[in-house]
Amino acid sequence: MKFTGNARFTTVRTVTTAAALAAALLLTGCSSSDSDDGKSKSSGKSEGSKPESGPSGTTDPGPLVAARIDAARVVSVLPGDGDLPGWRISAAPSPYDLQQEPRSRTEPSCRGKATGWCKGALHTSTAQFNHPDAGTVEFTVHTYETAQAATAAHPALLTDQTQAELLPDGQQKIALPPREGEKTDAVRGTGKLRSPSVLSVNAVGTTVLTIRTFGLGTAAKTYTDTELAALTTLFSDRSRQTQKGTTPTARLQDDALSYTGPKS
């Protein structure tokens, strides 16, 4: 994911992503609450019965209980290998401390910055999944000190990502089904790789979740609103489960997405 504005990020991300995507597709062809007063609660194990299966193959996490997520649990918010049937994860994700000094030009940093989406930001992590008939889906989580900080960062991240990842012409807003306690925006357009792309940014408790779809040429899938809603629900439910202190179990239903060819 490429960023601009309040944090330092690489300016060659698109080129790098294109090369990585092409390699991944080649390999694939040959054979992934805050409480009302605004104070964050520490994550702990939730009590009660096991939630029942919800729509789109996810597990209904119940009411949103926002809590600060520590570094050790950031990656658990992201879907893992097997959570998107037919997709392959490109690499194991790892958490990144946004308040540390970047070790290279390619690493993000909010160190010394307290404006825009950097205000209250703690950690980030990204997972990319590839499919030979759909291209790439990229999931990125940003964690914040409080739910208020995450909600405030939402519009800045939406603007930053839209400018960085989508061409300005032909953008269309997508109205996704609202969920209580969440703020979601999605945009459909053409990515910097000149292929169909969708971007969604969702504030869920103390997290801001970004989903980006893209690909190379005909390997880029055009997602329906229903399919995008399934992806955002999956990601949202995993964040909710993590904030409750439970191990995320949400996964995508086998037939939630359609493809031009057989699943691998």
C-alpha positions as CSV (number, residue, x, y, z in Angstrom):
1,M,0.0,0.0,0.0
2,K,1.4,3.4,-1.0
3,F,0.8,6.5,1.1
4,T,1.4,10.2,0.7
5,G,1.1,13.3,2.9
6,N,1.6,12.9,6.6
7,A,4.0,9.9,6.6
8,R,7.0,8.9,4.5
9,F,6.5,6.1,2.1
10,T,8.1,4.8,-1.1
11,T,7.3,6.5,-4.4
12,V,8.0,3.4,-6.4
13,R,5.4,1.1,-4.7
14,T,3.3,0.6,-7.8
15,V,6.3,-0.5,-9.9
16,T,7.4,-2.9,-7.2
17,T,3.9,-4.3,-6.8
18,A,3.5,-4.8,-10.5
19,A,6.7,-6.9,-10.6
20,A,5.7,-8.9,-7.6
21,L,2.2,-9.5,-8.9
22,A,3.5,-10.7,-12.3
23,A,5.8,-13.2,-10.6
24,A,3.1,-14.4,-8.3
25,L,0.7,-14.9,-11.2
26,L,3.4,-16.9,-13.1
27,L,4.0,-19.2,-10.2
28,T,0.3,-19.7,-9.6
29,G,-0.3,-20.6,-13.3
30,C,2.4,-23.2,-12.9
31,S,0.8,-25.1,-10.2
32,S,-3.7,-16.1,0.6
33,S,-15.2,0.1,22.0
34,D,-13.7,2.2,23.2
35,S,-16.2,2.7,26.0
36,D,-18.6,5.6,25.6
37,D,-16.2,8.0,27.5
38,G,-13.5,7.4,24.9
39,K,-11.0,5.5,27.1
40,S,-9.6,2.4,25.5
41,K,-10.1,-0.9,27.2
42,S,-7.4,-3.5,27.3
43,S,-8.0,-6.7,25.3
44,G,-9.2,-9.6,27.3
45,K,-11.0,-12.9,26.6
46,S,-14.7,-12.3,26.0
47,E,-17.3,-14.4,27.8
48,G,-20.4,-16.0,26.6
49,S,-21.4,-18.6,24.0
50,K,-19.6,-19.1,20.7
51,P,-21.1,-16.8,18.1
52,E,-23.1,-18.3,15.2
53,S,-22.1,-18.2,11.6
54,G,-23.0,-14.9,9.9
55,P,-23.3,-13.8,6.3
56,S,-20.6,-14.3,3.6
57,G,-19.1,-17.1,5.5
58,T,-17.9,-15.0,8.4
59,T,-18.6,-15.6,12.1
60,D,-20.9,-12.9,13.7
61,P,-18.7,-11.3,16.4
62,G,-21.7,-9.6,18.1
63,P,-21.7,-6.0,19.2
64,L,-18.6,-3.9,18.7
65,V,-16.5,-3.6,21.8
66,A,-13.6,-1.3,20.9
67,A,-10.3,-2.0,22.6
68,R,-6.7,-1.1,21.9
69,I,-4.8,-3.9,20.1
70,D,-1.3,-4.6,21.2
71,A,1.5,-5.2,18.7
72,A,1.4,-9.0,19.2
73,R,-2.2,-9.1,17.9
74,V,-2.1,-6.7,15.0
75,V,-1.5,-9.4,12.4
76,S,-4.4,-11.5,13.7
77,V,-6.8,-8.9,12.3
78,L,-5.6,-9.8,8.8
79,P,-7.0,-12.8,7.0
80,G,-4.6,-15.7,7.0
81,D,-3.8,-18.5,4.7
82,G,-7.0,-20.4,4.0
83,D,-9.4,-17.6,5.0
84,L,-9.9,-16.7,1.3
85,P,-10.6,-20.0,-0.4
86,G,-8.8,-20.4,-3.7
87,W,-6.3,-17.5,-2.9
88,R,-2.7,-17.7,-2.0
89,I,-1.1,-15.3,0.5
90,S,2.1,-13.8,-1.0
91,A,4.1,-13.6,2.3
92,A,3.6,-13.8,6.0
93,P,2.6,-10.4,7.3
94,S,4.3,-8.7,10.3
95,P,3.4,-5.8,12.5
96,Y,5.2,-2.4,12.0
97,D,5.5,0.2,14.6
98,L,4.4,3.5,13.1
99,Q,6.1,5.5,15.8
100,Q,9.6,4.2,15.2
101,E,12.2,5.8,12.9
102,P,12.0,4.2,9.5
103,R,15.0,2.1,8.6
104,S,14.6,2.8,4.8
105,R,12.7,4.9,2.4
106,T,10.2,2.1,1.9
107,E,9.0,2.0,5.5
108,P,6.2,4.1,6.8
109,S,6.6,6.4,9.8
110,C,4.4,8.7,11.8
111,R,7.3,9.5,14.2
112,G,7.0,13.2,15.2
113,K,3.7,13.6,13.3
114,A,0.4,14.2,15.1
115,T,-1.8,15.3,12.3
116,G,-3.9,13.6,9.6
117,W,-4.1,9.8,9.8
118,C,-0.9,9.7,11.9
119,K,-2.6,11.2,15.0
120,G,-2.9,8.4,17.5
121,A,-1.6,5.8,15.1
122,L,0.2,2.8,16.6
123,H,0.9,-0.1,14.2
124,T,0.2,-1.3,10.7
125,S,0.4,-4.5,8.8
126,T,-0.5,-5.7,5.3
127,A,-1.4,-9.0,3.7
128,Q,-1.7,-9.6,-0.1
129,F,-3.6,-12.5,-1.6
130,N,-3.2,-13.6,-5.3
131,H,-5.6,-15.5,-7.6
132,P,-4.9,-16.4,-11.2
133,D,-8.4,-15.4,-12.3
134,A,-8.8,-12.3,-10.1
135,G,-5.5,-10.6,-9.5
136,T,-4.6,-9.3,-6.0
137,V,-6.5,-8.3,-2.9
138,E,-4.6,-6.3,-0.4
139,F,-5.7,-6.0,3.3
140,T,-4.1,-3.3,5.5
141,V,-4.9,-2.6,9.2
142,H,-3.9,0.5,11.1
143,T,-4.3,0.4,14.8
144,Y,-4.9,3.5,17.0
145,E,-4.9,4.5,20.7
146,T,-8.6,5.0,20.8
147,A,-11.7,4.5,18.7
148,Q,-12.0,8.3,18.4
149,A,-8.6,8.5,16.9
150,A,-9.4,5.8,14.4
151,T,-12.6,7.5,13.4
152,A,-10.8,10.8,13.0
153,A,-8.1,9.2,10.8
154,H,-10.6,7.5,8.5
155,P,-11.2,10.4,6.1
156,A,-7.5,11.2,5.9
157,L,-6.6,7.6,5.0
158,L,-9.5,7.5,2.5
159,T,-8.2,10.7,0.7
160,D,-4.6,9.6,0.9
161,Q,-5.3,6.2,-0.6
162,T,-7.7,7.4,-3.3
163,Q,-5.1,9.8,-4.5
164,A,-2.2,7.3,-4.3
165,E,-3.9,4.3,-5.8
166,L,-6.6,5.4,-8.2
167,L,-6.5,7.5,-11.4
168,P,-8.6,10.6,-10.9
169,D,-11.0,10.0,-13.9
170,G,-14.0,7.7,-13.6
171,Q,-14.1,7.2,-9.9
172,Q,-17.4,6.1,-8.5
173,K,-18.5,5.9,-4.8
174,I,-19.9,2.6,-3.7
175,A,-22.7,2.4,-1.0
176,L,-22.0,-0.6,1.2
177,P,-24.5,-1.9,3.8
178,P,-23.9,0.1,7.0
179,R,-22.9,-1.7,10.2
180,E,-23.6,-0.3,13.6
181,G,-20.5,1.4,15.1
182,E,-18.6,1.5,11.8
183,K,-17.8,4.1,9.2
184,T,-17.2,2.7,5.7
185,D,-16.4,4.4,2.4
186,A,-15.6,2.6,-0.9
187,V,-14.5,3.8,-4.3
188,R,-14.4,2.1,-7.7
189,G,-12.1,3.2,-10.4
190,T,-9.0,2.5,-12.4
191,G,-5.8,1.6,-10.6
192,K,-2.3,2.9,-11.4
193,L,-1.7,-0.4,-13.2
194,R,-4.5,0.6,-15.6
195,S,-6.8,-2.1,-14.5
196,P,-10.1,-2.2,-12.6
197,S,-9.6,-1.4,-8.9
198,V,-11.7,-1.0,-5.8
199,L,-10.7,0.7,-2.6
200,S,-12.5,0.5,0.7
201,V,-11.6,2.2,4.0
202,N,-13.5,1.2,7.2
203,A,-13.2,2.5,10.7
204,V,-13.9,-0.3,13.2
205,G,-13.4,0.4,16.8
206,T,-9.7,1.3,17.3
207,T,-8.7,0.1,13.8
208,V,-9.0,1.5,10.3
209,L,-9.1,-1.3,7.7
210,T,-8.3,-0.8,4.0
211,I,-9.0,-3.2,1.2
212,R,-7.5,-2.6,-2.3
213,T,-8.1,-4.8,-5.3
214,F,-5.9,-4.6,-8.4
215,G,-4.2,-6.7,-11.0
216,L,-2.4,-6.8,-14.4
217,G,-4.6,-6.6,-17.5
218,T,-7.1,-9.3,-17.7
219,A,-6.0,-10.8,-14.4
220,A,-7.8,-8.0,-12.6
221,K,-11.3,-9.0,-11.4
222,T,-14.2,-6.5,-11.5
223,Y,-15.9,-6.9,-8.1
224,T,-19.7,-6.5,-7.6
225,D,-20.9,-4.5,-4.6
226,T,-22.1,-7.7,-3.0
227,E,-18.6,-9.2,-3.3
228,L,-16.9,-6.1,-1.9
229,A,-19.4,-6.2,1.0
230,A,-18.4,-9.8,1.7
231,L,-14.7,-8.8,1.8
232,T,-15.3,-5.8,4.1
233,T,-17.5,-7.8,6.4
234,L,-14.8,-10.5,6.7
235,F,-12.1,-7.9,7.6
236,S,-14.4,-6.1,10.0
237,D,-15.4,-9.2,11.8
238,R,-11.8,-10.2,12.3
239,S,-11.1,-6.8,13.8
240,R,-14.1,-7.0,16.1
241,Q,-13.1,-10.5,17.3
242,T,-9.5,-9.4,17.9
243,Q,-10.7,-6.3,19.9
244,K,-12.8,-8.6,22.0
245,G,-9.7,-10.6,22.9
246,T,-10.7,-13.8,21.0
247,T,-8.9,-15.5,18.3
248,P,-10.4,-14.4,14.9
249,T,-12.2,-17.2,13.1
250,A,-13.9,-15.2,10.3
251,R,-13.3,-16.5,6.8
252,L,-14.8,-15.9,3.4
253,Q,-17.5,-18.3,2.2
254,D,-16.4,-20.6,-0.6
255,D,-18.8,-19.1,-3.2
256,A,-18.6,-15.5,-2.0
257,L,-16.6,-14.5,-5.1
258,S,-17.0,-15.5,-8.7
259,Y,-14.2,-16.1,-11.2
260,T,-13.7,-16.3,-15.0
261,G,-11.9,-19.6,-14.6
262,P,-11.6,-22.5,-12.1
263,K,-10.4,-21.8,-8.6
264,S,-6.9,-22.9,-7.9
